[in-house]
Structure formats: C-alpha cells, structure tokens
Amino acid sequence: MSAILAIVKRLFLSNKISFIITFAVVLLAQSSGNVVLSNGNYLWLLAILSPFFFVYYDFMKLIHLGASKRDYYAACLIAYTFIAIFISVLNAVVHVVIDPLYDAESVINMMDVCRWTENGIIVATLQQMFFLLLFMVFLHVLLSMQAYWYGWLTDIILVAIISIFTPLKALRAILSSFFRLVMINGNAILHIAVCLVLTFTISALGIMVLKRKKL
C-alpha cells in the first residue's frame, strides 16, 4: 500500500501543470450579459487534462522507476477519486458562494444543467463526483488503447455511433437517453448506481488493456 501511495504522490506532482492551467482558466474566464457561465464549470478541465498526463507522461516513467503495472493502475484510480472529490466540492462552493454574486438573471453551472441540484447541494456534489470519476476512468482506458488496433477500432466505433445516431431521430433518441442516464439525471440513486457500475466495468477493462500494454 505504501508503494501505491508513493505513486499517487508522484502522479499529483507530475500533474501540477493541469492544476495550473485549470485554475488560470477559472480565474481569468469572464462572462457578461443576462445569462453568464459559472467559472466553476471550468474546473472540469482538470478532469479532462489529468488522464493525458497519467497515461502519456507518468506510465513509462513510473514503470522504468520500478513501479508495477498493478500499483500504477491502483494509484491512478485513487488519484482520479481525489480529483473528482476536489473538483466537485470546489464547484459546489463556487455554486453556493460565488454564483449568486453575479449581476445576471441566470448563472449556468453544470450542476444545474445536469439536474443534480434538484436533490440539494450535498447530493449534487456526490453525483458530480461519481460522474467525473466515471469520465476520467473512461478517458484513461481509451487513451491507454490508442497504440493498439483495438484502440483505433474503439475510436471508429465511437465516431460511428455519434455520426450515425445523431442525424437519425430514432437513434438520436437512444443516444439522448444514454446521456440522460449517465449525466443529465435528476434521479440521484439511479445516476450514482449507473456511474458506479460503468466505472467498475471500465476499470476492469482497463486492467485487461494494461496487461497487454508493452513497455
């Protein structure tokens, strides 16, 4: 366990660029008008950037330093959990404390867009956390596949789904239902359950990908 925690620390140290970029965007982004975007939305940028650093920068470096693939992957999952908690709590604080200060008729925060705040700010924070954890694990596994044929096949399938399902009304409804289930979902219990099931499933797939990953 000490080895895993040491790797987690290393991951966060190497990921400081993601934090710097994210906070720079959060602090510098400005909106004006009757409807404005909450700066808390830009915190999600950290969830987008982190998997890129963990997969493309940290993996080879840590393995060459003697870390095992199993410890690396466990550390990544722990790091993603901490990042998801950090983003969710901070965005909740922004939504409660800072968003009401805007001189605008409406402030758009993703917690509202996804209908999570219908359940209160505490439950909304939990829903945001589990969704972001799912997103980061999915992105991590997808990025880990890119050097192999099944990674390219997955990319083609994802692009095909979006390209084919979006123009056709019947298929678009299916795609829309999926996003309503995993993201824009006001039913907290259902939403969290779906996110957890998908996270565990994709994490298991990630183990299979990692075993095949060459050094």
C-alpha positions in Angstrom: 0.0 0.0 0.0 2.9 2.4 0.7 4.1 1.9 -2.8 0.7 2.8 -4.2 0.5 5.9 -2.1 4.0 6.9 -3.2 2.9 6.6 -6.8 -0.2 8.7 -6.1 2.0 11.4 -4.7 4.2 11.2 -7.8 1.1 11.4 -10.1 -0.1 14.6 -8.4 3.4 16.2 -8.5 3.6 15.5 -12.3 0.1 16.7 -12.8 0.7 20.2 -11.4 0.5 21.7 -14.9 -3.1 20.5 -15.2 -3.9 22.3 -11.9 -2.1 25.5 -13.1 -3.9 25.5 -16.4 -7.3 24.8 -14.8 -7.0 27.5 -12.1 -5.7 30.0 -14.7 -8.8 29.4 -16.8 -11.1 29.5 -13.8 -9.7 32.8 -12.6 -9.3 34.5 -16.0 -12.6 33.4 -17.7 -15.2 36.2 -17.8 -18.8 36.3 -18.9 -21.2 39.1 -19.3 -24.8 39.7 -20.1 -28.1 38.5 -18.6 -27.0 34.9 -18.8 -23.5 34.0 -17.8 -21.4 30.9 -17.3 -20.2 30.0 -13.8 -16.5 29.9 -13.5 -16.9 26.7 -11.6 -17.7 24.9 -14.8 -14.1 25.3 -15.9 -12.9 23.1 -13.0 -14.0 20.2 -15.2 -11.0 21.0 -17.3 -8.8 19.3 -14.7 -10.7 16.0 -15.2 -10.0 16.3 -18.9 -6.3 17.0 -18.6 -5.3 14.6 -15.9 -5.7 11.3 -17.7 -3.5 12.6 -20.5 -0.6 13.2 -18.1 -1.2 9.9 -16.2 -1.2 7.8 -19.4 1.2 9.6 -21.7 3.7 11.0 -19.2 3.6 9.1 -16.0 3.2 5.4 -17.1 6.5 4.8 -18.8 8.4 7.0 -16.3 6.9 5.1 -13.3 7.4 1.7 -14.8 11.1 2.5 -15.5 11.5 3.6 -11.9 10.3 0.1 -10.8 6.6 0.6 -10.2 4.4 -2.4 -11.1 1.5 -2.1 -13.6 -0.9 -3.1 -10.8 0.4 -0.4 -8.4 0.4 2.2 -11.1 -3.2 1.5 -12.1 -4.4 1.4 -8.5 -2.7 4.7 -7.9 -4.4 6.2 -10.9 -7.8 5.2 -9.7 -7.1 6.6 -6.2 -5.8 9.8 -7.8 -8.9 10.1 -10.0 -11.1 9.7 -6.9 -9.3 12.5 -5.1 -9.5 14.7 -8.2 -13.2 14.0 -8.6 -13.8 14.9 -4.9 -11.7 18.1 -5.2 -13.5 19.3 -8.3 -16.9 18.5 -7.0 -16.5 20.1 -3.6 -14.9 23.2 -5.1 -17.5 23.6 -7.8 -20.2 23.2 -5.1 -18.6 26.0 -3.1 -18.4 28.2 -6.2 -22.1 27.5 -7.0 -23.3 28.3 -3.5 -21.0 31.2 -2.6 -19.8 32.9 -5.8 -22.5 32.3 -8.5 -25.2 34.3 -6.6 -22.8 37.3 -6.7 -23.0 37.6 -10.5 -25.1 40.6 -11.6 -27.1 38.5 -14.1 -30.5 37.0 -14.4 -29.2 33.5 -14.7 -25.8 31.8 -13.9 -25.3 28.5 -15.8 -23.5 25.9 -13.7 -23.2 22.3 -14.9 -24.6 21.1 -11.7 -27.9 22.8 -12.6 -27.7 21.7 -16.3 -27.3 18.1 -15.3 -30.2 18.5 -12.8 -28.1 17.3 -9.9 -29.0 20.4 -7.7 -32.6 19.2 -7.7 -31.5 16.9 -4.9 -29.8 19.5 -2.8 -26.2 20.7 -3.0 -24.7 17.8 -1.0 -26.3 15.1 -3.1 -25.5 17.1 -6.2 -21.8 17.2 -5.2 -21.8 13.4 -4.8 -23.5 13.0 -8.3 -20.9 15.2 -9.8 -18.1 13.3 -8.1 -19.2 9.9 -9.4 -19.8 11.2 -12.9 -16.3 12.8 -13.1 -14.7 9.6 -11.8 -16.5 7.7 -14.5 -15.4 10.2 -17.1 -11.7 10.1 -16.1 -11.6 6.3 -15.9 -13.2 6.1 -19.3 -10.8 8.6 -20.8 -7.8 6.9 -19.1 -8.7 3.5 -20.6 -9.5 5.0 -24.0 -6.1 6.8 -24.1 -4.3 3.6 -23.0 -5.7 1.8 -26.0 -4.5 4.2 -28.6 -1.3 2.4 -29.5 -3.2 -0.8 -30.4 -5.6 -1.9 -33.1 -8.5 -2.2 -30.6 -7.9 1.4 -29.6 -8.4 2.6 -33.1 -11.4 0.3 -33.5 -12.9 1.8 -30.4 -12.3 5.3 -31.8 -14.0 4.3 -35.1 -17.0 2.8 -33.2 -17.4 5.9 -31.1 -17.2 8.2 -34.1 -19.6 6.0 -36.0 -22.1 6.0 -33.1 -22.1 9.8 -32.9 -22.2 10.2 -36.7 -25.0 7.7 -37.3 -27.1 8.2 -34.2 -27.1 12.0 -34.3 -28.9 12.6 -37.7 -31.5 9.8 -37.3 -34.3 10.7 -35.0 -35.0 7.2 -33.6 -31.3 6.5 -33.0 -30.7 10.1 -31.6 -33.4 9.3 -29.0 -31.4 6.3 -27.9 -28.2 8.3 -27.6 -30.0 11.1 -25.8 -31.5 8.5 -23.3 -28.0 7.2 -22.6 -26.7 10.7 -21.8 -29.7 11.4 -19.7 -28.9 8.3 -17.8 -25.2 8.8 -17.1 -25.1 12.6 -17.0 -28.3 14.7 -17.1 -30.1 12.7 -14.5 -32.1 14.1 -11.6 -32.6 10.7 -10.0 -29.7 10.6 -7.7 -29.8 6.9 -6.7 -30.2 5.7 -10.3 -27.5 8.1 -11.5 -24.9 7.1 -8.9 -25.7 3.4 -9.4 -25.2 3.7 -13.2 -21.9 5.6 -12.8 -20.6 3.1 -10.3 -21.5 0.1 -12.5 -19.9 1.7 -15.5 -16.8 2.8 -13.6 -16.2 -0.7 -12.2 -16.8 -2.2 -15.7 -14.5 0.1 -17.5 -11.9 -0.2 -14.7 -11.9 -4.0 -15.2 -11.5 -3.4 -19.0 -8.6 -1.1 -18.1 -6.8 -3.9 -16.3 -7.0 -6.1 -19.4 -5.6 -3.3 -21.5 -2.8 -2.6 -19.1 -1.7 -6.3 -19.0 -1.3 -6.1 -22.8 0.5 -2.7 -22.7 4.1 -3.1 -23.8 7.0 -1.2 -22.2 
